[in-house]
Amino acid sequence: MTRGQSRNNKHKNKANLSQTPKNEIESDGLDIEFSEELADADDIEAEQRSQAADARAHNRTNKN
């Protein structure tokens, strides 16, 4: 490194992009693609199990 290269970037703000607070992010936690036409028996069973697990989780949070 030549003289001055290590000092030139010290004054720059590296975090200049604003961040969204976690309490403002709305998400249902689902990030899936599901196609009824392309689903086989295992996919349908997995979807039913997922819905049952979601129902149990929602019941747990509503009780507390």
N, C-alpha and C positions, 0 to 999 in steps of 0.2 A: 504494500500500500504506500502510496506517495503521501507526502505531507499534505494534510488538509482533507483527505478523503474520509477519514474516520470522524471528522468533526462536522461535516456539512449537513448531516441528517439528524443531528441531535436536537435541533430546534423544531422539527416537524412533528405535528400531532399524528401519531400512527392510528389512533382510534377516532377517526373523523366521521365514521358512519354511525348514525344513530341506531340504537338497539331497541327492539320492541320489548317492553316489560312482559314477563311471563303471565301476569294476571290479565293482560289484554289479549292474549292469544286464545282464540276459541277453536277447540278441536274436539271432535267426538272420539278420537283415537282410532278411527277406521281409515286405513289406507290400503284398500283392496279393490280389485276388479273381479267381478263375478258375472259370468254369463250363463244363464239357464240353458241356452242352446248347446253350449260346449261342455256342460257339467256331466261328469259320470257319477256313479253311485258313491264313490269315495268323497267327491266334492260336495255332494248333497248332504252326506253324513257329517262332514266337517262343518258345513254351514249351519246345520241344526245344532251341533255341539257348541259352536261359537255363539249362537243366539241363546242357548241355555246358559252358557257361562256368563254372558252379558246380563241376563235376567237375574242370575244369582248375585252378581256384583252390584247391580242396581238395588236389589232387595237389601243387601248388606249395608249399603251406604244410606238407605232410607231409614233403617232401623236405628242407626246411631245418631 
